[in-house]
Amino acid sequence: MNILIGMIFIALIGYIFEQRRHIKLLKQVNYNQETRNIMRKYEQYLLEHQIETYKFALDTLGYDRDEINKGNYTKHVPSPERLQALYEEFERKERIYRSKNIQFETELELRGVE
């Protein structure tokens, strides 16, 4: 009887240790997944910023994106007021981009990702 109780007790201790190991593994998997999600969001934001920069370049040079998609590559020189508005909008978006970039880099640095 004592042997049976001892075996059950040892089995329970083994089960508890296995569950603790499994919990640590799941925490590490969760941490890695969260880090991947942060990196994915960062890369997606970088791509969106790159697209916005290309759009700004086309607008500044005087090309209409909708017309380019249709195959019309005619250039229309934008007015100085339009150029000023484009530059102001680009500078505003650039400030937002820099702050988000710092935020992402800080978040990744806190997670230990280089």
Secondary structure by P-SEA (a helix, b strand, c coil): caaaaaaaaaaaaaaaaaaaaaaaaaaaaaaaaaaaaaaaaaaaaaaaaaaaaaaaaaaaacccaaaaaaccbbbbbbcaaaaaaaaaaaaaaaaaaaaaaaaaaaaaaaaccc
